[in-house]
Amino acid sequence: MVDKQELSARLGQRLAELRSLKGFTQERLAYDAELNRAYVGYIERGERNPSVVTMAKIALALKVELHELFRL
């Protein structure tokens, strides 16, 4: 069975990696994805479990396919 905390942590690491590769700050990503900057930080630290809709907004802001966020 998948450990939820480990999965959230890995998803957050992947998001931070892609955000950094694109040259985005958390503030820029949050603005472009229409999210709160603190929420982006929570996701990156594995403290929140975002919905698929939220992840789609993030993928759109980063200009990547949604599945790229889940390449853990």
N, C-alpha and C positions, 0 to 999 in steps of 0.2 A: 504494500500500500504506500502511496505517496505521502510523505510528511508535508503537511500544509505549510509549516513555518519555513522549511527548506525550500519549497517551491516558491513561496513569496520572496524569499531572500534571493533566489536565483533569478527570478523575474526582475526584481529591482536592480540587480547587478547588470543584467542585460540591457535594461532601459538606460541606466547610467552610461554604459559602454556606448550604446548607439547615440545617445545625446551628445556625449563627448566627441565622438567621431564626426558628428555633424557640426560641431563647434557651437552648440547651443548651451546657454546657461539654463539653470532650472527656471529662472524668471522668464526667459524667452520661450522655452517650451510651454510653460504654463499659460503664457499669454496667447501663443499661437493655437494651443489646444483648448483654450477657454476653460482652464482649470485654475484652481488656487495653487500658488507656488508651494505653499506648505504641503499640500496634498501630493504634489510631485515628489517632494522630499520624503514623505512617508512611504510612497510606493518604492522609491529607490532604496530605502532602508529596510524594506520588507515588512513594514508596520501596517500596511493596508493591502487589502485584496481587491483590486479594482475590477469593475465590471468589464465585460467585453466591449460595451459601448465606449467606456472611458479609454480602453486600450486602442480602439479604432480611432478615436480622436487624437490620441498621442501618435499613432502611426501616420495619420494624415499630416499632422504638424511636422513630423520628422521626414515626411516624404519617403516612407518605406512601406512595403506590404505588411499587413497585419501579422502574417505568419513569421516575419523576421523578428518580431518582438518575443516570440515564443521559442526561438532557437536557443535552447538552454544547454 
